[in-house]
């Protein structure tokens, strides 16, 4: 069994860092036509060198998202897989979350995925494509860290959004599901050995970005034809581990 994505047009947000960057590069290697959205223009140039179409879009700004939707519909016009991955951390309690921070987290993590999912669904339905919408949440939606109120809230909302998408779009053969990573090291391909040793997973190490990218590739492929409305957790057993998180995670450094 060899996973290939030839002939598929895939839109990935947050493609200039972390899991999104790893997925964009892997999907291009597997034959997909990849459109990557991100903020880092230098990383965007690197993606272009790999044959990936890059667009700089601030997904926390609604006017930029709407302009991108218009561009995508006119210039690309087809989509088989949408991966709503772009996000950022937000280390605040309900007591010190300012309204501007709250609004930006909602725009980035819920409004942008809503607008892009709406666009993708309309294109898929109009072209008879039995496509896939994949949202990337986090285990914090179930297992919150302290001082993470906005982040936990929007990730929980994304899981609920996914279920509703699955209910509404299943009649068109469109699958919607959500991937919830646990502790994934996103600074480099390999985690420092000391951090691996202290990881609060059952497998005794931090996850790697490529491991999430491999899962996304399978889910985007033609081997995945009967999953919808589900949450797929990839956390090395963190949610059922009784180990404490490393200080870097609880403090928000990672």
Secondary structure, 3 states (H helix, E strand, C coil): CCCCCCCCEEEEECCCCHHHHHHHHHHHHCCCEEEEEECCHHHHHHHHHCCCEEEECCCCCHHHHHHHHHHHHHHCCCCCEEEECCCCCCCCCCCCCCHHHHHHHHHHHHHHHHHHHHHHHHHHHHHCCCCEEEEEEEHHHCCCCCCCHHHHHHHHHHHHHHHHHHHHHHHHCCEEEEEEECCEECCCCCCCHHHHHHCCCCCCCCEEHHHHHHHHHHHHCCCCCCCCCCEEEECCCHHHCCCCCCHHHHCCCC
